Amino acid sequence: MSRGLGGLLVGLCIAGSLLASAVPTPQKAAPNLTLRLQAPYWLGGQGHFILGSDQLGREILYRLLAGLRTSLVIGAVAATIAAAIGTLLGLTGGYAGGALDTLLMRIVDVQLSFPFLVLAIAIVAVLGHSLTNVLVILILWGWASFARFARGEVLSLREGEFVQASWALGASPARIVRRHLLPNVLPRIAVVWTYMIAQMAVGEGSLSFLGLGVEEPAVSLATMMNDGRVHLSTAWWVATFPGLTLMLLILSVNFLGDGLADRFNPKFRRGGLRLL
């Protein structure tokens, strides 16, 4: 059930973000100071704004869809690249063992112990603000989790009979990793990947809210929340609707991850059929 609900919500989020890029920007999305901070029309506001207008008189709905697209793209791209790097290093260290494994895990420990905001401030101070730099920050933050998880899975698989049989038949380490270990690790990595998308979206939101992430003219849900926090007492909709959208996105991705975890958990399967 959670997988179906998560998939539905993620599909709705993707459809909304695609709508923002496919539909030409209407006149209501352009600044219009005469209609600034207007309430939604169903609350008695002027200008027929569906979700109200912001401090510059722009339609919140269209900016919200564009911000949703930003969060989805950044979260998915950063999680995918981090998963590729971390899984490769985790597979290598876990199967090779010895000094290489020790070195890689010490690097992982250092990365995991490094404060996220300190890393973000250092990178922004050197490279400046841009979507690319936000991706770099999130990838450097997230790859270690994948590496540690992949290594743990490999350690439990490399002593298996199918791996030992391949080694006895003369298969190279690269072939064993590629043909036997990786296919068994990928389903579980996919579960972690879905959860990491949500974490990346939260990370991007934190950076953008603090002024370290996305900047105008790019739109982010967190920057909309930051712009609207000073108007909470008079125009609550400016910050509330982007915040609810970000919460819905994170919940939907987490629901999808829960469903995938149930799907790949052998405790819930027998003969290929789900019991629950």
N, C-alpha and C positions, 0 to 999 in steps of 0.2 A: 504493500500500500504506500509506504513512504517513498519507494522508488518511483511509482506512478505519479504521486503528487509532486515530488521533486522535479520529475521530468516535465510535467505540465507547467509548473511555475517557471522553470528555466526556459521552456519554450515560449511562454508569454513574455518573459524578459527579453529574449532574443528577438521576438517579433516586434516588440516595442522599440528596441534599439535600431532594428533594420528600418522601421517606419520613419525614424528620425532622419536617416540618411537617404531614404528613397523619395520622401515627399519634399518638394521645394519649400524653403523657409518662408512662411507666410509673413504678411506685413505686421501681424501681432507680435512676432518674435523680435522685431526691430525696436530699439529704444524709443520711448514716447513718454516724456516726463509729465505730460498732462494727465496720464493714466497710471502714475506710479502708485504702488502699494494698494492696488484695487483688490477687494475681496472677490472670491469666485462668484459668478453670476447667481448661483443657487443660494448664496448667502446675502444677496442684495447688492453686490458690487456692480460698478459700471463697466462698460466695454465688453461684456459677454465673454470674459475670460473663464475658461473651464475650471482652472485651479488657481486663479488669481494672477496678479502681476507682481514683479519684483520691484526693487528700489529704482530701477530705470524704466519701468513701465513695460517690461517684456513679459510675454506669456510664459508662465512657469511650466506649463505642460510640455512645450516643445523643447525647452532647455532641460527639463527633467529627462526626456527621452534621449537627448544627446548625452547627458551625463551618465545615464544608464549604459549607453553604448561604450563610453570611455571606461567605466568600471569593468564591464564584461571583457573588453579587449585587453586591458592591462592585466586583469586577473588571469585570463586564460593564457595569454602569451607568456607572462612571467612564470606562471606555474608550469607550463609546458617546457620552457627552457631550463628552469631549475630542476624539473624532474629528469630531463635528459642528462644534464651534467651530474646530478647527484646519483642517479641510478648507475651510470657508467662507472663513476668512482667507487660506489659501494660494491658493485659486482667485482670490480678489479681487486679492491682491497680484501673483500671477503673470501674470494677464491684463492688469491695469491698467498695471503697470510704473511707472517713474518714481519720484517722491518717495514715493507711497503704498507702493509695494513696498519701497523702502529703509527707510521708517519701520517697517513691519511686521517686516521681517527683523532690524532692530536690536533690536526688542522681543523677538523670538525668541532672538536671540543672548544677550541679558541673562538671559532666563528659563533657557536651557540652561546658562548658566554659574553660575546660583545654586545653591548646595548644597541638596540635597533635605532633609536633616535640619534645616538652619537655617530653611528655609521652614516645615517642619512644626512646629518648636518655636515659631516666631513666631505661627503661626495658632492653635495650641493654647493659647498663653499669652493670646491675646486672646479667643478664642471658647470655649475649654474643650474637654472630651472629649465626643464624640458621633459616631454613624455619619455624620451629615450633614457634620460638620467633616472627617472622614476622606475623604469624597467630594470635598469642596472642595480639600483638599490634593492628592489624586491628580489631579484635573482640572487644577489649576494647574500641576502637574508634567508632565502628559502632552500637553497640547494643542499645544505648540510642535513636538513631533516630527511630528505630523500636518500642521501648517502647512508646515513645511519640505519634507516629502515631497510634499504636494499641489502646492506651488509648483514644485518640480522637474519634476513630471509636466506641469504646464501649460506651462512654458517649452519643453518638447519637443513639445507639441501645438499651440500657438497659431500656429505658422508653417506648419502643415499645410494642404494644398490644400482640405480640406473646411471648415476654419475661414475661410480666405481667401475661399472661394466664398460662404459665408454672409454675411461682412462686405460683399462686393461686391454682394450682393443686397439689402442694406439691413437686415439683422438687427441688432437692438440688442445691446450687450454682454451684458446680462442674459440674453437669449435664447441667445446663443452659449454662454455659460457653462453655462446650465441644460440645453440640448438637445444640445450637442456635447461640451463639455469634461467636464462632470460624469459622464456615462455611461462615458466612457473612463477616468476616474480611479478611479471607485468600486471596480472589481474589485481593483485594487492596494491601495486603502485598506482593503478587507476583509481582505487578507492582513496588513497592518500591525495592523489592529484585533485579530486573533486573538493575535498576539504581544504586543500591549499588554495584553490581558486577563491574560496570565501575569505581565507586569511589574507590573500593578496589584495582583495578588494577592500578589506578593513585597513590594511597597511597603506594602500594608496589614499584612502579616505583620511587617515590620520595625518599623512604628509600634507595633503592638500588643505586640510582644515588648519594646520599650523603654518601654512604659507610656504611649505617646502616642496610642494608637488606641482600639480597642474596649474597653469596660469592662463589668463585670458589671452587670445580669444577662445582657447579650448575650454570646454565645459566639464565640470566634475560635480557629482552629487555633493561631495564634501565642501567644495568651494561655494556651492549654492547655500549650504547650511551655514557656512562661515559668514556669507554676506547677509543672511537673514537673522543671525543671532541677535543683532543689535535692534531688530524690529519685532522681537518676540511678543512684547507687550501690546503692540499696536497692529502688527501684521504677522500673526503666527504662522500663516500658511506658507510664507516664503521659506522658512527653514523646516517646517513640519513635513511637508509632502516629500521633499528630497530625502529626509531622514527615514520616513516610512518606506520609501522605495528602496533605499539601501538595505534596510532591515529585511524586506521581502526578498531581495536578491540573495542575501546571505542565508536566510532560512531555506530558500528553495534549493540552493546548492548543497546545503547540509542535509536536507531531506534526500536529495539524490544520492549523496554519499552514503547515508544510512541504508538506502535500498541496495546499493551496490555491495555494501559490506554484508548484508544478509544474503545476497545472491551468491557471493563467493565464499561464504562461511560453510564448511562442510557439515557443521552441526545442524544446519537447517535444511539439509538435502539428503535424500535417500533414493538411489536409483534414478537420479536426474530430475526428481520431482520435489517441489518445495513442500514442506510439512506445515509451515506457518505462513 
